[in-house]
Amino acid sequence: MPDAVGIIETLGFPAVLAAADACVKAASVTLVFCDKSESGRFAIAIRGHVSEVTRAQAAGIAAGEATYGGEVITHYIVPNPPENVVAVLPIEYTEDLERFRWG
């Protein structure tokens, strides 16, 4: 069964940086994606077991909202993404990420 995917989208870079930092410190997850999504918005994707992603995402949302001027636009968790979704979207564990991967 594939690992869950959690997404957080924020307004502004400081909020997404705080969210990413809080996510990886709060639970055993791997940050697999971070990029601009549109018009001052940034998104991150984390992967791991569902319980870990849930805990990490909660910490990331709180950190993003607590950042001065920060705003979390949206967030969601896909508990069991199908392999074809993982293959198409930029959420795969790449060779560069293997040394940071949990589990």
Secondary structure, 3 states (H helix, E strand, C coil): CCCEEEEEEEECHHHHHHHHHHHHHHCCCEEEEEEEEECCEEEEEEEECHHHHHHHHHHHHHHHHHCCCCEEEEEEEECCCCHHHHHHCCCCCCHHHHHHCCC
